[in-house]
Amino acid sequence: MELDELKENWKQIPVHKNQNTDIMEIIQHKSYGPISALKSVFRKQILLMAIIPFVLVLTNSDNIPGVLTSVMFWGYVAFCSGVIAFAYYNYTLAKAMENLNEMVRVRLERQIDLLEKRMRWELIGLRCALLFFILLTEIVPYFQNYRMLNKWHSLNPLIRYGCYVALILIQYFLNRKLARQKVSRHIDYLRSLVREMRD
């Protein structure tokens, strides 16, 4: 009789799983974990940037030699290649975070810091790229003939420069909002999970 009572009491004792294991399962979950979300964002960036040059060629299919000799086109190709390389490095870092089973808290924090730093550099790079394309828009018509750019240059300089300033402001706020929505919130969630891990 006492043995049966002991068995019943034993079954009622809650089994405590290791908290670190639970948190690592959340972090590394293939469907809904923060690392999975980050990988998805980086994959989409790579795909979108790989498609843009082809779209530019297709939209100008009546003058492909002109496109291939265009400074603007190669500027877009260089920009897209840079974004692809950056997104690929971020993707490989996220994949490494997901695949390591015995990851320690310090290493995970270091990788999260690296992702945050890369996000800041990406925002700075996007701002520099916008300034580069504005500069190209102003300089290229002196070397190559583009109907659209010629129309743009026929506008009053105050209107043109006002549009540039508005574009820079829109990009500044929009990029920050998109970075927060797409990447930063997942990084913040990862950081909060790491904080919960016991040393």
ROKEDO-351366 format. One record per residue (C-alpha): x, y, z; residue in three letters; residue number from 1. Coordinates in Angstrom, 2 decimals. Layout:
N
node u = X	v = Y	w = Z	r = ALA	k = NUM
...
//
This chain:
199
node u = 0.00	v = 0.00	w = 0.00	r = MET	k = 1
node u = 2.74	v = 2.40	w = 0.95	r = GLU	k = 2
node u = 4.56	v = 1.53	w = -2.25	r = LEU	k = 3
node u = 1.50	v = 2.52	w = -4.34	r = ASP	k = 4
node u = 1.22	v = 5.83	w = -2.48	r = GLU	k = 5
node u = 4.91	v = 6.46	w = -3.05	r = LEU	k = 6
node u = 4.48	v = 5.80	w = -6.79	r = LYS	k = 7
node u = 1.51	v = 8.18	w = -6.97	r = GLU	k = 8
node u = 3.43	v = 10.91	w = -5.13	r = ASN	k = 9
node u = 6.41	v = 10.35	w = -7.43	r = TRP	k = 10
node u = 4.21	v = 10.81	w = -10.53	r = LYS	k = 11
node u = 2.80	v = 14.08	w = -9.17	r = GLN	k = 12
node u = 6.21	v = 15.71	w = -8.69	r = ILE	k = 13
node u = 6.69	v = 18.11	w = -11.63	r = PRO	k = 14
node u = 9.65	v = 17.39	w = -13.85	r = VAL	k = 15
node u = 11.77	v = 20.53	w = -14.26	r = HIS	k = 16
node u = 13.47	v = 20.80	w = -17.58	r = LYS	k = 17
node u = 16.73	v = 22.66	w = -17.83	r = ASN	k = 18
node u = 15.85	v = 26.32	w = -18.47	r = GLN	k = 19
node u = 18.80	v = 26.74	w = -20.81	r = ASN	k = 20
node u = 17.56	v = 23.84	w = -22.94	r = THR	k = 21
node u = 14.08	v = 25.40	w = -23.17	r = ASP	k = 22
node u = 15.50	v = 28.77	w = -24.21	r = ILE	k = 23
node u = 17.82	v = 27.18	w = -26.78	r = MET	k = 24
node u = 14.81	v = 25.30	w = -28.22	r = GLU	k = 25
node u = 12.95	v = 28.62	w = -28.58	r = ILE	k = 26
node u = 15.96	v = 30.33	w = -30.13	r = ILE	k = 27
node u = 16.71	v = 27.53	w = -32.58	r = GLN	k = 28
node u = 13.15	v = 26.52	w = -33.50	r = HIS	k = 29
node u = 13.02	v = 25.98	w = -37.26	r = LYS	k = 30
node u = 9.56	v = 27.51	w = -37.80	r = SER	k = 31
node u = 8.98	v = 30.35	w = -35.40	r = TYR	k = 32
node u = 12.26	v = 31.03	w = -33.59	r = GLY	k = 33
node u = 13.98	v = 34.43	w = -33.86	r = PRO	k = 34
node u = 16.90	v = 32.93	w = -35.77	r = ILE	k = 35
node u = 14.51	v = 31.41	w = -38.30	r = SER	k = 36
node u = 12.86	v = 34.83	w = -38.76	r = ALA	k = 37
node u = 16.26	v = 36.50	w = -39.27	r = LEU	k = 38
node u = 17.29	v = 33.88	w = -41.82	r = LYS	k = 39
node u = 14.05	v = 34.46	w = -43.71	r = SER	k = 40
node u = 14.68	v = 38.24	w = -43.84	r = VAL	k = 41
node u = 18.23	v = 37.74	w = -45.12	r = PHE	k = 42
node u = 17.08	v = 35.21	w = -47.76	r = ARG	k = 43
node u = 14.47	v = 37.69	w = -49.02	r = LYS	k = 44
node u = 17.10	v = 40.44	w = -49.23	r = GLN	k = 45
node u = 19.37	v = 38.20	w = -51.29	r = ILE	k = 46
node u = 16.54	v = 37.18	w = -53.64	r = LEU	k = 47
node u = 15.24	v = 40.74	w = -54.13	r = LEU	k = 48
node u = 18.67	v = 42.19	w = -54.81	r = MET	k = 49
node u = 19.47	v = 39.37	w = -57.25	r = ALA	k = 50
node u = 16.27	v = 40.09	w = -59.21	r = ILE	k = 51
node u = 16.64	v = 43.90	w = -59.52	r = ILE	k = 52
node u = 19.37	v = 43.94	w = -62.24	r = PRO	k = 53
node u = 17.36	v = 41.48	w = -64.35	r = PHE	k = 54
node u = 14.24	v = 43.61	w = -63.98	r = VAL	k = 55
node u = 16.23	v = 46.65	w = -65.13	r = LEU	k = 56
node u = 17.44	v = 44.76	w = -68.20	r = VAL	k = 57
node u = 13.92	v = 43.48	w = -68.98	r = LEU	k = 58
node u = 12.34	v = 46.93	w = -68.68	r = THR	k = 59
node u = 14.89	v = 48.21	w = -71.19	r = ASN	k = 60
node u = 14.85	v = 45.13	w = -73.44	r = SER	k = 61
node u = 14.54	v = 47.34	w = -76.54	r = ASP	k = 62
node u = 18.01	v = 48.79	w = -75.83	r = ASN	k = 63
node u = 20.07	v = 46.12	w = -74.04	r = ILE	k = 64
node u = 23.44	v = 47.37	w = -75.38	r = PRO	k = 65
node u = 22.56	v = 50.81	w = -74.00	r = GLY	k = 66
node u = 21.73	v = 49.30	w = -70.61	r = VAL	k = 67
node u = 24.98	v = 47.34	w = -70.48	r = LEU	k = 68
node u = 27.00	v = 50.49	w = -71.19	r = THR	k = 69
node u = 25.08	v = 52.56	w = -68.65	r = SER	k = 70
node u = 26.91	v = 53.87	w = -65.60	r = VAL	k = 71
node u = 23.62	v = 53.94	w = -63.68	r = MET	k = 72
node u = 22.93	v = 50.26	w = -64.43	r = PHE	k = 73
node u = 26.37	v = 49.16	w = -63.24	r = TRP	k = 74
node u = 25.92	v = 51.37	w = -60.18	r = GLY	k = 75
node u = 22.73	v = 49.43	w = -59.39	r = TYR	k = 76
node u = 24.53	v = 46.13	w = -60.01	r = VAL	k = 77
node u = 27.35	v = 47.14	w = -57.62	r = ALA	k = 78
node u = 24.81	v = 48.24	w = -54.99	r = PHE	k = 79
node u = 22.79	v = 45.02	w = -55.29	r = CYS	k = 80
node u = 25.97	v = 42.91	w = -55.13	r = SER	k = 81
node u = 27.02	v = 44.69	w = -51.94	r = GLY	k = 82
node u = 23.64	v = 44.11	w = -50.31	r = VAL	k = 83
node u = 23.70	v = 40.44	w = -51.38	r = ILE	k = 84
node u = 27.17	v = 39.94	w = -49.88	r = ALA	k = 85
node u = 26.13	v = 41.64	w = -46.64	r = PHE	k = 86
node u = 22.89	v = 39.65	w = -46.38	r = ALA	k = 87
node u = 24.76	v = 36.43	w = -47.13	r = TYR	k = 88
node u = 27.25	v = 37.03	w = -44.30	r = TYR	k = 89
node u = 24.37	v = 37.80	w = -41.93	r = ASN	k = 90
node u = 22.55	v = 34.66	w = -43.10	r = TYR	k = 91
node u = 25.61	v = 32.46	w = -42.46	r = THR	k = 92
node u = 25.98	v = 33.97	w = -38.99	r = LEU	k = 93
node u = 22.31	v = 33.26	w = -38.19	r = ALA	k = 94
node u = 22.68	v = 29.73	w = -39.56	r = LYS	k = 95
node u = 25.73	v = 29.15	w = -37.36	r = ALA	k = 96
node u = 23.76	v = 30.36	w = -34.34	r = MET	k = 97
node u = 20.99	v = 27.91	w = -35.17	r = GLU	k = 98
node u = 23.16	v = 24.86	w = -35.80	r = ASN	k = 99
node u = 25.38	v = 24.94	w = -32.73	r = LEU	k = 100
node u = 23.92	v = 22.70	w = -30.04	r = ASN	k = 101
node u = 26.38	v = 23.43	w = -27.24	r = GLU	k = 102
node u = 26.37	v = 27.19	w = -27.64	r = MET	k = 103
node u = 27.36	v = 29.07	w = -24.51	r = VAL	k = 104
node u = 25.81	v = 32.32	w = -23.45	r = ARG	k = 105
node u = 28.94	v = 34.43	w = -24.03	r = VAL	k = 106
node u = 29.34	v = 33.20	w = -27.59	r = ARG	k = 107
node u = 25.68	v = 33.75	w = -28.37	r = LEU	k = 108
node u = 25.87	v = 37.30	w = -26.99	r = GLU	k = 109
node u = 28.94	v = 37.99	w = -29.14	r = ARG	k = 110
node u = 27.11	v = 36.83	w = -32.26	r = GLN	k = 111
node u = 24.06	v = 38.94	w = -31.39	r = ILE	k = 112
node u = 26.35	v = 41.97	w = -30.94	r = ASP	k = 113
node u = 27.87	v = 41.25	w = -34.35	r = LEU	k = 114
node u = 24.42	v = 41.11	w = -35.97	r = LEU	k = 115
node u = 23.50	v = 44.44	w = -34.34	r = GLU	k = 116
node u = 26.73	v = 46.02	w = -35.55	r = LYS	k = 117
node u = 26.09	v = 44.74	w = -39.07	r = ARG	k = 118
node u = 22.59	v = 46.23	w = -38.96	r = MET	k = 119
node u = 24.04	v = 49.64	w = -38.10	r = ARG	k = 120
node u = 26.58	v = 49.33	w = -40.91	r = TRP	k = 121
node u = 23.83	v = 48.32	w = -43.32	r = GLU	k = 122
node u = 21.83	v = 51.45	w = -42.48	r = LEU	k = 123
node u = 24.92	v = 53.59	w = -42.97	r = ILE	k = 124
node u = 25.65	v = 51.80	w = -46.26	r = GLY	k = 125
node u = 22.13	v = 52.41	w = -47.53	r = LEU	k = 126
node u = 22.44	v = 56.12	w = -46.77	r = ARG	k = 127
node u = 25.80	v = 56.26	w = -48.56	r = CYS	k = 128
node u = 24.30	v = 54.39	w = -51.53	r = ALA	k = 129
node u = 21.48	v = 56.92	w = -51.78	r = LEU	k = 130
node u = 23.98	v = 59.79	w = -51.77	r = LEU	k = 131
node u = 26.00	v = 57.94	w = -54.44	r = PHE	k = 132
node u = 22.94	v = 57.59	w = -56.70	r = PHE	k = 133
node u = 21.99	v = 61.23	w = -56.17	r = ILE	k = 134
node u = 25.53	v = 62.17	w = -57.19	r = LEU	k = 135
node u = 25.29	v = 59.90	w = -60.25	r = LEU	k = 136
node u = 21.97	v = 61.48	w = -61.18	r = THR	k = 137
node u = 23.61	v = 64.88	w = -61.14	r = GLU	k = 138
node u = 26.86	v = 63.95	w = -62.90	r = ILE	k = 139
node u = 25.95	v = 61.25	w = -65.47	r = VAL	k = 140
node u = 24.05	v = 63.56	w = -67.88	r = PRO	k = 141
node u = 27.34	v = 65.37	w = -68.56	r = TYR	k = 142
node u = 28.86	v = 62.10	w = -69.87	r = PHE	k = 143
node u = 25.94	v = 60.01	w = -71.17	r = GLN	k = 144
node u = 22.64	v = 60.97	w = -72.72	r = ASN	k = 145
node u = 19.53	v = 59.79	w = -70.85	r = TYR	k = 146
node u = 16.12	v = 61.11	w = -71.77	r = ARG	k = 147
node u = 14.75	v = 60.75	w = -68.22	r = MET	k = 148
node u = 17.77	v = 62.42	w = -66.64	r = LEU	k = 149
node u = 17.67	v = 65.22	w = -69.19	r = ASN	k = 150
node u = 14.04	v = 65.89	w = -68.21	r = LYS	k = 151
node u = 15.02	v = 65.79	w = -64.56	r = TRP	k = 152
node u = 17.83	v = 68.28	w = -65.15	r = HIS	k = 153
node u = 15.50	v = 70.63	w = -66.99	r = SER	k = 154
node u = 13.67	v = 71.21	w = -63.67	r = LEU	k = 155
node u = 14.52	v = 74.16	w = -61.46	r = ASN	k = 156
node u = 17.56	v = 73.25	w = -59.27	r = PRO	k = 157
node u = 15.63	v = 74.21	w = -56.13	r = LEU	k = 158
node u = 12.96	v = 71.62	w = -56.95	r = ILE	k = 159
node u = 15.60	v = 68.96	w = -57.70	r = ARG	k = 160
node u = 17.57	v = 69.57	w = -54.52	r = TYR	k = 161
node u = 14.37	v = 69.80	w = -52.49	r = GLY	k = 162
node u = 13.39	v = 66.36	w = -53.82	r = CYS	k = 163
node u = 16.81	v = 65.02	w = -52.87	r = TYR	k = 164
node u = 16.46	v = 66.32	w = -49.32	r = VAL	k = 165
node u = 12.94	v = 64.86	w = -49.05	r = ALA	k = 166
node u = 14.21	v = 61.52	w = -50.38	r = LEU	k = 167
node u = 17.07	v = 61.45	w = -47.86	r = ILE	k = 168
node u = 14.66	v = 62.19	w = -44.98	r = LEU	k = 169
node u = 12.15	v = 59.57	w = -46.13	r = ILE	k = 170
node u = 14.91	v = 56.99	w = -46.52	r = GLN	k = 171
node u = 16.32	v = 57.81	w = -43.08	r = TYR	k = 172
node u = 13.03	v = 57.28	w = -41.24	r = PHE	k = 173
node u = 11.71	v = 54.47	w = -43.43	r = LEU	k = 174
node u = 14.93	v = 52.43	w = -43.21	r = ASN	k = 175
node u = 14.99	v = 52.76	w = -39.43	r = ARG	k = 176
node u = 11.37	v = 51.65	w = -39.21	r = LYS	k = 177
node u = 11.87	v = 48.71	w = -41.58	r = LEU	k = 178
node u = 15.07	v = 47.65	w = -39.81	r = ALA	k = 179
node u = 13.20	v = 47.68	w = -36.50	r = ARG	k = 180
node u = 10.26	v = 45.75	w = -37.93	r = GLN	k = 181
node u = 12.24	v = 43.17	w = -39.93	r = LYS	k = 182
node u = 15.45	v = 42.57	w = -37.96	r = VAL	k = 183
node u = 15.98	v = 44.55	w = -34.75	r = SER	k = 184
node u = 12.95	v = 43.15	w = -32.94	r = ARG	k = 185
node u = 14.21	v = 39.59	w = -33.52	r = HIS	k = 186
node u = 17.66	v = 40.56	w = -32.30	r = ILE	k = 187
node u = 16.11	v = 42.17	w = -29.19	r = ASP	k = 188
node u = 14.09	v = 39.01	w = -28.58	r = TYR	k = 189
node u = 17.21	v = 36.89	w = -28.91	r = LEU	k = 190
node u = 19.01	v = 39.15	w = -26.44	r = ARG	k = 191
node u = 16.16	v = 38.87	w = -23.92	r = SER	k = 192
node u = 16.20	v = 35.07	w = -24.23	r = LEU	k = 193
node u = 19.97	v = 34.99	w = -23.70	r = VAL	k = 194
node u = 19.56	v = 37.12	w = -20.57	r = ARG	k = 195
node u = 17.18	v = 34.50	w = -19.17	r = GLU	k = 196
node u = 19.74	v = 31.76	w = -19.61	r = MET	k = 197
node u = 21.53	v = 30.74	w = -16.47	r = ARG	k = 198
node u = 25.31	v = 31.03	w = -16.47	r = ASP	k = 199
//
